[in-house]
Amino acid sequence: MKLLIADDEVQIRKGLRMKVKWEKEGFDRIEEASNGREALDVLSKMDIDIVITDIKMPIVDGIEFSRICHREHLNVKILALSGYSDYEYLRSAMKEGVKDYLLKPVAPDELVAAVRKLREEVTKEKRKQRAANQLQETQEQYLLHLIKEEWSEIHMEHKKLRQLQLDGLTVEGAKVQFITVEMRNSKENPEVLRELWLPFQMLCREIAQEQKRTYCIYDPSYANMLHFIHRLDVEQLICSKSLAKKVQRYAKDYLKLETAIGIGTVVSGLTEFKNGYISSLLSWSQSLLGSHSQVIDGVVAKGVFDLSNDFERKVINAIENINREAFTSNISSLLGENCNHSIQSFSYVANRLLLLLGSAARKYEIDTMDMQRQMWMCQLRIWELNSQMKVLNHLVQIAQSIMDEIQKTRYSKGKITIESIRQYIDQHYSDEITLTSLSEKFFINSAYLSELFKNHIGQTFSDYLIKLRINKAMLFLKDEQLKIIDVANLVGFSNSGYFSTVFKKYVGQTPVEYRRSIQLSD
């Protein structure tokens, strides 16, 4: 942890340093400031956990410092120091975010006790934040799965969404709009964008959290971009265009960034998520080059595009059966010169196919730099749209690369296949995964799969899955807002009693006992 001592008298700052063995109390860095302005400068450059500040200081006093700190650095805990004659000042400070106070002269044992109390608060809040971040990360990964990967049983997706506390997306007929936001800067300096990427993510996620049923996700396929999923059929604070304008305004005011934003068409239900996502990308692709901010509210004609589940299955089967002719025939029937597409509908369907190929590449761990380059080149051809055949050829080339890798995998004595299966389990551990379902998904006999898994991983499939779920549960149990049944559901157990039994077998404590032990250790 990091501590800041703010006092205008050097001797008092030195005295506070010497009164406590700070390293023993868990502080690895102690900073100093001679007034509130210097203290705020330190906070802007460093993650400080606790500030010990005098009330009376020149330039910016302790009260004004506390007021600004409480507004701009919510997680910082403030311990105020005051003389007996400054009690009225102290009362004002307590209203401005000061957590505790001590009267001068400060006794070492009182200082240690006060700091330990604040340190415990910081530790608990950090633990809760880590747990909340874990849940948020899991939510975002699953939302990205919904818009980019294969899935067929919608009731299972609804179940998983409820487990992840995303119930708002399980409502039948729920209408959503996707909003794609790209950050740009006026100097076209990539280094500036890299430095501001994390603050930009934090800003967008905070805006999403302020709204009802609005979610923010990141797709690694698109650099410098975030995507919003915005529910429309509930009482909203703002509409999609207003939300886009708010993101744009905040990015410019707080981060000095320009943004190019594409608003997709309105879609209804999970089955149309892929359509909604691509429509926002198509809107964004109409943005003008350059660094000026812009919002494109694209309208995609309804009914001119769609890929049925059956068609998607045919395309995937052609790839997995190493059948280039069948793949080419299928996509030609959808994108060939005789299909009478508009520019908009052709772009849309081509993007859907590209999304499908990306899913297949990730499934077989072929998401390499070369594969990403091929997909990006294909994406450029789709946006340029100066030749249907160029787009078709690019799609076929990508499919051929995937088929070549699948063929290599099948001749590698199962090692690569098992690693692909393990990665799939790591991502979908909370689903109802069985050897049978895996064998069907990866086209391998279940008995042979069981044998291969144990030989390559060193433990049985069931042991691996259970240990993975228990390890994930230990992370979720750190979030005190999650009930035991919530944690059980999040890691794939439908029955909390069975979850507790299995958890105790592997950890030596019940989930309740484990959570209590964490609290005591903190």
Number of C-alpha atoms within 10 A of each C-alpha: 17 16 21 21 23 30 26 19 13 12 10 15 21 13 12 16 15 11 14 15 11 19 11 8 13 12 15 11 12 16 17 21 20 20 24 28 19 16 23 20 11 16 19 12 8 11 14 20 20 22 26 25 31 28 29 20 20 13 12 18 19 31 26 18 25 30 18 16 23 17 12 13 17 10 17 22 25 27 24 23 22 20 16 11 9 13 13 9 15 26 13 16 23 18 12 20 21 25 16 18 21 19 16 11 11 15 12 14 11 12 17 16 11 16 23 14 12 21 20 12 15 18 14 17 13 13 19 18 14 16 20 18 13 16 19 18 13 15 21 17 15 20 21 18 15 17 20 21 18 16 13 9 7 13 10 13 17 17 16 22 19 17 20 20 15 16 14 15 21 18 13 10 12 16 18 26 24 29 30 31 25 19 22 23 20 13 10 11 10 12 9 14 16 12 10 17 17 10 14 23 17 11 16 22 18 13 18 20 12 10 16 16 20 21 23 23 23 18 14 10 11 11 11 20 21 21 23 26 23 23 25 20 13 11 11 14 11 13 14 22 16 11 18 24 17 15 20 23 17 17 20 16 11 11 15 13 24 22 25 26 31 28 28 28 23 21 23 19 15 22 16 16 22 22 25 25 24 22 29 28 23 25 23 24 19 16 16 12 8 13 16 14 21 18 21 22 19 18 15 20 10 11 7 13 19 16 13 10 13 9 14 16 13 16 24 19 14 20 23 19 15 19 15 18 11 16 21 17 13 17 19 16 11 19 20 16 12 9 11 11 16 10 13 17 19 22 24 22 22 23 22 21 16 22 19 19 23 22 20 22 22 16 19 22 20 19 17 11 9 11 16 16 12 17 22 15 14 23 19 13 18 24 18 12 16 11 11 17 14 14 24 19 13 19 22 19 16 20 26 17 17 25 22 13 15 21 14 12 18 12 11 10 11 17 17 18 23 21 16 19 21 18 16 17 19 14 14 15 19 21 17 11 15 14 16 14 12 17 17 12 11 17 12 16 13 17 12 11 22 19 13 19 22 16 13 14 14 11 14 15 19 14 12 17 20 19 15 16 21 21 15 18 22 17 15 26 23 22 21 15 12 16 13 20 16 20 24 28 22 26 24 22 21 16 11 16 13 12 25 18 14 19 23 17 11 13 14 12 16 17 24 13 12 18 18 13 12 13 13 8 6 11
